[in-house]
Amino acid sequence: MIERMHAGAPGAGPPENVEGRSTGAEARTASRRADAFWGDGVDATIDAGLAAFVRHDDAIVHVGMNRASVARETATLARFAPVVAVSVEPPSETGIDEETFLAKLGALGLRAERGRAILDAVRAADPSGREELAALALVWAVAENGTRAAPSRLVLSGHSSGETFWDGEGAGQLDFADVRRLALAMPRAAAHVEDVHLSACSTGGQAALADRRAEWLAAFPNLRTIWGYDGAAPEAGGGHLADWAMATRGRTDRLALTPSRAREHVALWDRTSGYRDGAEPLARVRARALVADGRFEDWVSGARRPRGADDAALVADYRTYQALSKRSDVPPAEREDAWERAETLLRVRYFEPAIGRAIDRELGEAIESGYRALGRTPPTFAGRSLADAIRQIDEFEQALARANVSSDPNVSRTRELLAGVRSLHRGTIPHRWCRH
């Protein structure tokens, strides 16, 4: 069984009642029974122990940012357990209607102050991912009010470079930290979550899972297992989602890492065995990094033009920096530098044509205003190589040096945006623009 959950369009009423869920008066009655637990003296650690006293719910919540793979992934998971699918199709251009969202939380039995705290967690996410996060909050709401258990298993699926997962069609993105932030705002519901599957590339690695497990455990205190990837994840979950769904049925504190799964970049953490993956020796990764370093400046300057997003050399360099950034046996400064280089190469991979089109679509008007102030015709970036784009930006800077309009706010904004494009900075070029 697959149940679809969404935040709802502006003006929509509370979600319809589905089997096993309480809404309306029943939920409000349950809320009044639960209100006694919300005194100022409640200790979050005691609250987290709630999961030990409620019925274990072996259902799976699937948060699918990559809409192209949602149907296949949820169908696979539904062979093993009930699935609640959290995805937004089509995504709204205006995001969530906050008053409607708060009304839905209230109808599901949550007090107003709790609803506002949850809304604050949703607001903190990238606007393009707030609908999915709000829909997840609605799934968890009946566990947060004490009515019933939340599904114990959570799948976060999409394209990823490690910290963020996004839609392959450019429609939205969420940070994994956004999900953890929502969990901290809904501690009763989060206490039920025991198994997390990060069905996305570059989500594993010693530094990513083992060394940062405290962040996951702070959000999900009863977490028993995490499945991620130290490298590329299989398209639409491959057979891995089925393996995971079978391995995590009931309650388990240990996942087995087979040699074949290790070769397929699977990375695991569990309470019994800690962190495991099939990572290669550090000396070999550093040897590959020297090769990548020799090509890096040519990639980012446009001197070396990729043969598409799947250019073998460019992908190899990107994966090498990703691997180096995820290792706990590498000094933090070296890990950070490798991560920055990986993020830059990700944008080199997708600059032509996806990022170029997105620049025109989402930044074109702001860029045009600065060019007009200089009396110049603004360029388009769609279809341009990175080298061509850099030449256009350099010409703007040269024209600006000859003019006397540097104090014009439109020019300043255009200059700021073009600097972000030239440096391929993630603050200017969001992850969701990285698409085929």
KOLLUM-187732 format. One record per residue: x, y, z of N, C-alpha, C, O, CB in turn. Coordinates in steps of 0.05 Angstrom, whole numbers, plus 5000, padded with zeros to 4 digits. Glycine has a CB too. Layout:
N
XYZXYZXYZXYZXYZ/...
***
This chain:
436
501749765000500050005000501850255000503750275015498150005024/501150444983502550694982500550924988498550944974503950744954/501151075008499451305015500951555007503251595013498751305046/499551734992500751984983500252205004497952235013499752064956/502252355011501952575030503052825018505352825007503252505057/501553045019502653295009501653515027499753485042501753344980/503053745026502353965043499654095036498354225052504454175043/498854065010496254175002496554444989498354594995494354185025/494654504972494654764959493654974977492254914996492954754933/494355234972493255444989490255434989488955414969494255714979/489255455014486355455017485155175021482755155027485055574994/486754965018485754695022485154645051486454765069487654485011/483354465057482654395085484554195096486654135083479854295087/483954085120485753885132485853635115484053585098484653805160/487953475117488253235101485953045107485053025130490953105105/485152895086482952705090483852485109486152425111482052595063/481852365122482452145141483151895125481751825107480052095159/485351775133486151525120486251315142486351375165488851555105/486251065134486150845153488450865173490750895166486250575139/487750855199489750855220490551135229492151165247492250725210/489251345217489951615225487551755238485251705229491051785202/488051915258485852055271485852345262488052475261486052045302/483552455256483352735249481052855264479552715278482952775218/480653115261478253245272478053225302480053255316475753135259/475653165311475053165340476652945354477652995377472053115345/477052715341478552495354481452585360482452545382478552245337/482652725340485452815344485553035365487453045381486552915318/483553215365483653425385483353315413484553415432481353635379/481653105416481452975443484052855451484952875474479252765442/485352725432487952605438489952825445491652785463489052445414/489753055432491553275438491153365467493153425480491053505419/488653385475488153475503489453275523490453365543485253505509/489253015516490552825534493552855534494852805555489752535526/494652935512497552965509498553225520500953255526498452935481/496753425524497653685532499253685558501053855561495353875534/498653505576499953495601502953455598504553525616498753285619/503753335576506653275573508153515563510653515562506953055553/506753735556508153965544508854185564509254415555506454075522/509054115589509854315609512754405604514254265591509454215637/513454625616516154735612518254545623520554555615516455005625/517554375642519454205654520053945640521553775649518654145682/518753895617519153645602522053625593523153815581517153625578/523253405598526053355590525953205563524653005560527553195611/527453315543527453195517528452905517527652735501529153355498/530252845536531352575538529152375546528952155536533652555557/527452465566525252295574523252265551522252045546523852415599/522752485537520952485515521852285493520152145481520652765503/524452275489525452095468524951805475524851635457528452135465/524651735500524051465508521251375502520551145507524551435537/519651555492516851485485516751245466514851085469515451715473/518651225448518451015428518450735440517450545428520851035409/519550705464519650445477516950355487516550115494521650445500/515050545489512450475501510150475482507850435490511950675523/510650515456508550525436508850295417511050175415508450795421/506750235402506850015383508750085360508750305349504049965371/510549895355512449935333511049935306509549755300514649715334/511450145290510250175264512350125243514150295240508850445260/512249905228514349835210513949965182515349885163514449535207/512150155180511750285154514150455147515950505163509150465156/514150545122516450705111515450965101513450975086517850545088/516751185109516251445097518351495075520751475081516251675118/517451555051519351605029519151895021517051975010518651415005/521252045026521352325018522952334991525352304991522752505040/521452374970522752354943523052624930521052734919521152174925/525452734931525952984918526252954887525553134872528453124929/527252714879527552664850524952544840524552304842529952474845/523252704828520552614821520652394800518752234798518952844810/522752384783522852184762523051904773522351714759525252244744/524051864797524551604808522551524831522651304841527351574819/520851714838519051664861517251414857517151244875517251904866/515951394834514151174829515450904831514450714843512751204802/517850874819519250624819520250554847520050324856521650624800/521250754862522250704888520050624908520350434923523850944898/517850774907515650714926514350444919513550304937513550934926/514250374894513150114886514949884897513849684906512850094856/517549924896519349724907518949694936518749474946522249804901/518849914951518549904980515849794988515649655009518950184992/513749844973511149754980510849454978508849344989509049874961/512749314966512649024967513248914995512748675000514748904947/514449085012515348985038513949115062513949005084518349035040/512749345057511449485080509649705069509949795046513549605099/507749805085506150035077508050275073509950315088504050105098/507550435053509350665046507650925046505550935034510650625019/508651125059507551395057509451555039511751605047507251525086/508451635016510151774996509852075000507752184997509351694968/512052205006512152495010513552604985516052604984513552575036/512052704966513152844943511153034933508753014939514052634920/511953234918510253444908510253454878512353504866511053724920/508053394866507853384836505153494828503153374833508253094826/505153724814507453894808508054074832506254134847507054054783/510554164835511154344857509854614852509554704830514254374860/509154744874507955014873510155224869512355204880506255074898/509455434854511355654850511255834874513156004878510655804825/509255814891508955994914509655864941509555994962506256114915/510255604940510955464965508455404981506255394970512855624982/508755365007506455295024504955545032506055765034507455145049/502355505037500655705049500855665080499855465090497655695039/502155845094502855805122500355775139500355615158504556025132/498355935134495955925151494455655147493555535166493956155144/494355555122493155295117494755075130493654895142493055245087/497455095129499154895142498654885172498354675183502054955136/498555125185498055125213495355015220495054885240498355415224/493355075203490654965208490654665206489254525222488655085188/492154555188492354265185493654135210492753935220493854185160/495754265219497054155244495154165267495053985283499654325250/493654385269491654405291489454195288488654085309490354685291/488554145264486553935260487553655267485953485273485553945231/490153625265491353365272492153355302493553165310493853315255/491353555317491553535346493953675358494453635382491653265353/495353845343497653985355496954265365495454405351499954005335/497954335388497354595399498654815382500554765367498354605428/497655055385498555275368501555335370502855375350496955535374/502555325395505455385398507155175386509355225375506155415428/506254925387507754705374507654745344509654695330506554435382/505354815333505154865305506955085295508155065274502254925297/507155295311508955515303511855435303513455515286508555755321/512655265322515455165323516054995298518155005287515955005349/514054835290514354665267514554845242516154795224512054465264/512855045240512955225218515655365216516655405194510655435219/516755445239519455565238521555385226523255465211520255645267/521355125233523254925221522854905191524854885177522854655234/520354915182519854905153520855155139522055135118516854865148/520455385152521355635140524355645136525355775118520455875157/525855505153528755515152529855375128532255405121529955405178/528255205115529155055092529255225067528055445066527454805087/530555135046530455265020527555285011526155085014532255114999/526655515001523855544993522955324974520555244974523455804980/524655224957523855024937523354744949522354574935525955004916/524054714975523654454987521654465011521254255024526254344997/520554685016518754715039516254545037515154455057518055005043/515154515012512754345009513254065019511553945033511854344980/515453945011516153675020516453665050515453475063518653575006/517853855061518353855090515653895105515253765126520354075098/513954065095511354095108509653845106508353765126509754325095/509853705084508353455081509453245100507853085111508553345052/512053235104513253045124512253115152511652935168516253055123/512053375158511053455185508153355189507453275211511153755187/506553355168503753255170503652955175501952855189502153325145/505552815163505752525168506452475197505252295210507952395150/508252625208509152585236507252695257507452625280511852715239/505352865248503753015268502152835287502052885311501853195254/501052605277499452435294501152285314500152195334497852245277/503752265309505552145329506452365349506852315372507952015316/506652605339507452825356505352885377506052965400508053075340/502852845371500752905390500152665408498452675426498152985376/501552435404501252205421499052015412498551825426500752285448/497752065389495551895380496451625372495151425379494152035357/498651605358499651345348502551355341503751575343498051245323/503751135334506651125328507051245300505351225283507650845329/509451355296510251445269511651205256512651035269512151695271/511651205229513250995215516050995225517351215228513151045184/517150765229519850735241522050755220524450775227520050475255/521350765194523450765174523051005155520751085148523350505157/525251125148525251375133527251355109529551295114525951615151/526251415085527951425061528051715051525951835047526951235039/530451815048530952085037532252045010534551955009532652265056/530952104988531852024962532052264943530352444943529951824950/534152264927534452474907537352474897538952304903533752744918/538052674880540752724873542152864896540953014911540952894846/544752804900546052924923549052954919550252804904545552754948/550153154932553153184933554053144962556353194968554053454922/552253054979553052985007551353115028550552985047555853055011/550853375026549453525047546653595039544953655055550953765055/546153595013543553685001542553464982544153334969543953954987/539953434981538853254961536653414945535153564956537652994973/536653354918534953524901533753374878534353134874536653754890/531953514864530453394842532153414816533353624811527753534839/532153204801533653194776532553374754533953414734533852924766/530153484758528953664739529153954748527954134736526153584733/530554004770531054274779528754394795528654634799531554444756/526854224805524454334817524654384847522854504859522154154812/526754284861526854324889529254194902530454014891524354224902/529954294926532154174941531654204971530354384980534854304933/532854024986532854025015535653955025536953785013530653835027/536454065047538753975061537953745080535753745090540154205077/539753555084539153355104538853485131537353385148541453135105/540253705135539953855161537153965164536253995187541954075162/535754015142532954115144531153895156529453955173531954205117/531653655148530053425159530653395188528853345205530553165143/533253405195533953385224532853605240531953565263537053375227/532753845229531554075243528654035249527654095270532054335227/527153925229524353865233524053655255522253675271523053775207/525753455255525653245275526053365303524753275322527753035270/527853555306528253675332525853835341525353865365530753865331/524253945321521854085328519553895334517453985345521054275305/519853635327517753435331518953195345519052985334516353355304/519853225370521453015383519852765388521052545387522553115409/517252785394515752535399515652365374515952125375512852605408/515152495351514952345326517752235318518052005310513852515303/519752405321522452325313523552095330525251935321524352555315/522552065355523451845372522651575361523751375370522251885400/520751565343519851305332521651215309521650985302517051325323/523151395297524751335273527251175281528851265297525551595258/527550935270529750755277531650705254533950635259528650495287/530750725229532450655206532150875185529950955177531650375195/534450975176534551185155536051085131538250975134535751445166/534951115107536251045082536651295067534751425058534550835066/539251375062539951615047540451515018542651455010542451755058/538251505002538451394975539351614956537851714940535651284967/541951674959543051904943546151874943547251764962542152174955/547351984923550251964920551652124943550652314953551152074893/554052034950555952174967554852234995555552435008556652434954/553052055005551952095032553351935053552751955077548952025032/555251765044556751595063559551715068560051955065556951315053/561351535076564051625083564251645113562451725127564651885070/566651575123567051575152566351845165565051855185569951505158/567352055152566852325164563952405162562952555179568552535150/562552305141559752375137557852225155555852345165558952335108/558251975160556451815176557451765204556051835224555851545162/559751645206560751575233561351815250560451835273563151395231/562952005239563852235255561552435259561752595278566152365241/559452425243557252615246554752475256552552595255556652745219/555052235266552652095276551352245299548952205303553451815284/552852405314551652555336549352735326547352765340553752715351/549652845302547553025292545052865285542852955290548553165267/545452625274543152455268541852345294539352335296543952215250/543452275314542352175339541052385355539252335370544552035355/542052635353540652855367537852895356536052955371542353115365/537652865330534952895317533252655320530752675325535352965288/534452415318532952165320534251985341535851815335532952015292/533652025367535051905389534951605390536551475403534152015415/532951485377532651195377533551065351532950845345529851115383/535151215336536151125310537950875314539650875332537651345295/537450675298538950425300540850385277543050275280537150195303/539950465252541650415229541450645209539450785208540750155215/543550695194543650885171544950735148547050615150545151145179/543750765124544750655099545250895081543451045075542850445086/547750935072548351145053550251045031550550805027549651385067/551551235017553351154995555951324996555851564996551951194968/558151184995560751314993561551314964563351164956562951175012/560151474948560451474919557751484906555851594918562051234910/557551374882555051384867552951194878553650964885555551324838/550551284880548251114888546951004863547051134842546251274905/545550774865544250664841541850824833540450934850543550374846/541350834807538950974797536450854807536150604807538950974766/534551014817532050924828532350714849530550544853530250824806/534550724864535050534886536050264878537050114895532550504900/535950194852536849934843535449714859533149734866539849914845/536949504866535949304884536449364913535649214931537049034877/537749584918538649644945536249714964536249634987540549884945/534249854953531949914970530549664980529649655002529950094955/530349464962529149214971530849074992529748975012528849024946/533449074988535248955009534849095036534648965056538148975000/534849365035534549515059531849465072531649425097534949825054/529749465057527049425068526849155082525549125102524949445046/528148945070528048685083529748675108529048565128528948465063/532148805106534048795129533048945153533848885175536748905120/531349145149530549315172527749255181526649405198530749615164/526549045172523948965182524148895212526048775220522748735166/522048965227522148925256524149115268524249355261523048625262/525749015286527749185299530449055297530748825305527049245328/532349195286535049085283537149295291536749535287535548985255/539349205302541549385309543949325292546149435297542249345338/543649165271545949095255545149045226543248895221547448855266/546549175207546249125178548748995168550949065176545649395163/548448805150550748655139551648795113550048855096550048365133/554248845111555448965087556748735071558948645079557449195094/555448645050556548435034558748545016558748785011554348295017/560548375006562648474988561548604963562648804954564548244980/559348494952558248614928557048894934557349074917556048434917/555748924956554649184963556949384969556649624963552749164987/559049294982561349474987562449574960563249804958563549325003/562649394940563649484914561749674900562449834883564049244895/559249674909557149854898556850104915554850244913554549714895/558950164930559150424945557350444970557050654981558550654927/556150224978554350235002556050295027558250175030552849965005/555050465043556350535069554250515091552050615088557550825068/554950375113553050315134554050415161556450415166552550015135/552150485177552650525206550450385221548050405214552850835214/551150245243549150145260550250135289552650175293548249855252/548450095308549150105336551049885345552549915364546750105354/550949655331552549425338555349445327557349405342551249175329/555649505302558249485288559449745281561649755271557949315263/558049965286559150225278559050265248557250175235561950255289/561050405238561150485210562750285194564850195202562350765207/561750225169563250045151562750135122560550225115562449745154/564750115105564450155077566550005062568249865074564450455070/566650035035568649905019570750095009571850064987567449764996/571350295025573250505017575950395010576950215023573450725038/577150514989579850424981581950554999581350745014580350504952/584450454999586550575015586950865010586750964988589150425011/587551015031587951305029590051375009589751574994588551425056/592251225009594451294990593451294961594351454945596751094994/591651114955590651094927588851334921588951444899589150834923/587251414941585551654937587251904933586652064916583551684960/589251934949591052164947592552164920593052384909593052184970/593251934910594551924884592652024862593452164844595551634878/590151944864588152034845587652334848587252474828585551884848/587852434873587452724878589652884865589053114856587352774908/592052784864594252934850593552964820594153174809596952784854/592452754808591652774780589452974777589453144759590752494770/587452964795585253164794586253444798585353634784583153094815/588153484816589253754821590553864795590354104790591353744843/591753684780593053774755591153874734591854024716594753554744/588553794736586553874717584654084727583154204712585053634708/584654134754582554294766582354574754580154654746583054314796/584554714752584454994742583455004713582055194706587155124745/584254804698583254794670580254754669578854874652584654584654/579154594687576254554688574854814694573054894681575554334708/575754944716574255174726574755434709573155614711574955234755/576855444694577355674677575955644650575755834634580255714673/575055394644573855344618575855264597575155204574572355584608/578455264604580555184585580154894576580754824553583255224597/579054734594578454454587575454434587574154464607579754254607/574254364564571354354561570354064564571253894549570454474534/568554014583567553744587565953644562564753804548565753734611/566053384559564353264538561753174551561152944552565853024525/560253374560557753314573558153274603560353264613556453074561/555853254618555953224647557252964656558152944678553153244658/557252764638558452504645561252464634562152234631556652284636/562552684627565352664618566952494638567052554662566652954615/568252284628569552094646571652214664571652154688570751874630/573352384653575452514669574352694690575152704713577452664651/572352854682571153044701569652904723569852974747569153234686/568152694717566752544737568752404756568252404780564952324725/570952304745572952174762574152374781574552314805575152054744/574752624772575852824790573852904811574552934835576753074774/571352934804569253004823569052794844568952854868566553044808/568852534836568652314855571052294873570852224896568252054840/573452354862575852344879575752544901576352484924578352394861/574952794894574852994915572552934935572952984959574253274902/570452814926568252734944569352524964568852544988565852624928/570752324953571752114970573752224991573652145014573151894953/575452404983577452515001576052685023576852685046579452694986/573852825016572552995035570952835056570252945077570653175020/570452575051568852415069570552245088569352085104566952245053/573152275088574852095103575652225129576552455130577352015087/575352075151576152175177579152145182580152265202574652025199/580551995165583451975168584952195152587352165147584451705159/583452395144584652625130584252875147582052905159583252665102/586253055150585953285166583453455158582853465134588453465165/582153585177579753745170580153945148578353985131578753875195/582454085148582854295127583054165099582054275080585454445133/584253935098584453795072581753695063581053705039586453555074/580153595082577453505076575753745065574253715046576053385100/575953965079574454205070575154295043573454365026574754435090/577754305037578754385010577654194989576854274968581754395010/577753934995576853734976573853764971572853744948577453444985/572353824992569453864989568854104972567054094955568153895017/570254324977569854564961570454514931568954604914571654794971/572554364926573254294898571154114886570454154862575954164896/570053934901567953764891565453924884564253884863567253534911/564754104901562454274896562854444871560954484856561854454921/565254544867565754704843565654534818564454614798568554834845/566754294819566754124795563854024789563153974766568553884799/562253994810559453924805558154134786556654064768557853904831/558754384791557554594775558954624747557654704728557754864789/561454544745562654524719561254314702560654354679565754464722/560654084715559353864701556753954688556153874666558853634721/555154114702552454174693552154454682549954544677550554134716/554354594679554154874669552854884642551155054636556855004669/553754704624552754714597551054464591552154244590555154734577/548454494587546954744585545254814609544055034610545254734560/544954634629542954654649543254914666541355064669542954414667/545654954676546055194694545755444678544655644687548855184707/546755444653546455684636543555764632542855994634547755634609/541855564627538955614624537855724650536155904649537455364615/538655614672537555704698538455984705536956134716538455514721/540856054697541756334701539956524686539056724697544756374692/539456464661537656634645534856654657533656864659537456534616/533856424666531156414676530756544703528856694707530256124678/532656504722532256594749533856844757533156984776532956374768/535956904742537657134748537657334725538757554728540457054754/536457264703536657434679535757714683537057904674535057314657/533457754696532358024699534258194716534758434709529658014713/535358084738537158234755539758294740540858514743537758084781/540758104725543258154710542758364688544458534684544257894697/540458354675539858544654539858834664540759004650537158474641/538858874688538659154699541459284700541659524694537359154726/543459134708546159244710547359304682548659504679547959064724/546859124663547759174636546459424624547759584611547258934618/543859454629542459684618543559944630543760144616539459664624/544259934656545460174668548060254656548860484656545760134698/549460054645551960104631551560164601553460224587553859864634/549060154592548460194564549359964546549960014523549860444555/549359724557550259494542547959284540546159274557552759364556/548159124520546158914516546958674533549158574531546058834486/545058584549545758354567546158094551544858054531543558314589/547857924561548357664547546257464556544857494576551157564552/546057244541544657004551546756794556548856784543542556904529/546156624576548156424584547356144574549055964573548356414614/544856104566544055844556545655764531545855924513541055834551/546655524531548155434508551055524506552555434489546755524483/551855694525554655784525556455584540555555464559554956064537/558855564531560755414547561555574571561055814572563255334530/562855454591563855604614565855814605565856034616565055404634/567555744586569555934577568256184564569156404569571455804556/566156144549564656364537563356534558563356784557562556264517/562256404579560956554600562956724615562456954622559556364620/565356614620567456774634568257004617568757224628569856594640/568456974591569257194574567157424575567857654576569557104544/564557344576562457544578562657704605562357944606559757414576/563257554626563557684652565957874653565758084664563757474674/568157784641570557954640570058214624570958424632572857804628/568458184603567858424587566158624603566458864600566358344561/564258514619562658694636564458844656564159084660560558524652/566358704668568158834687569859044673570359254685570058624700/570758994649572359194634570659444628571559664630573459074608/568159394620566359614614565759774639565660024638563759514601/565459644661564959774687567359954695566960164706564359574708/569759854690572160004697572360264681573460464691574659844692/571160264657571260514640568960704646569160934639571260434610/566860604659564560764665564660884693566460834708561960604662/562761054699562661184725559961134738558561314747563161494722/559260874738556660794749556860574770554960444776554760704727/559260544782559660324801557860344825557460144839562560314809/556860594832555160624855552260564849550660554868555460904866/551560514824548860454817548160184829549559984825548460444786/545960164845545259904858544759684839545259454845542859944876/543659744815543159534795545759424785546059184781541559644772/547759594781550359504772551659334794552859134788552159744765/551459424819552759284841551559004843552958804848552359434867/548858974840547658714842548458534819548958304823544558754843/548558654795549458494772552258394776552958164770549158654746/553958574785556758494790557058274810558558084807558458744799/555458284831555458084852554557814840555757604845553558164875/552457814824551457564813553457444793553857204793548757614799/554657614776556557514757559057404771560257214761557357744737/559857524793562157414808561457144819563156964819562857604831/558957104828558156834837558156634815558856404819555456854850/557256714791557256534768560156464760560756234755555856664744/561856664759564656624751566056424770567656264761566156884749/565556454796566856274815565356014820566155844835567156424842/563055984806561355744808560555694837560655474847562855504797/559855914851559355894879556555784885554655854871559556174892/556355614905553755484911551755684921549355624920554155264932/552555914931550656114940549256244917546956344920552056324956/550456244893549256364869547956144852545856184840551256514853/549255904851548355684834547455464853549155304862550655594815/544855444859543955234877544154954866544454924841541055294885/544154754883544454484874542254394854542854244836544354294898/539854504857537654414840538054494811536654394794535054524850/539854674806540454744778542254534764542654544740541755014777/543454354780545254154769543553914759542953734774547354054791/542853924734541153724722541953664694543253834681538153814723/541253434684541953364656540153514637540453484613541653064652/
***
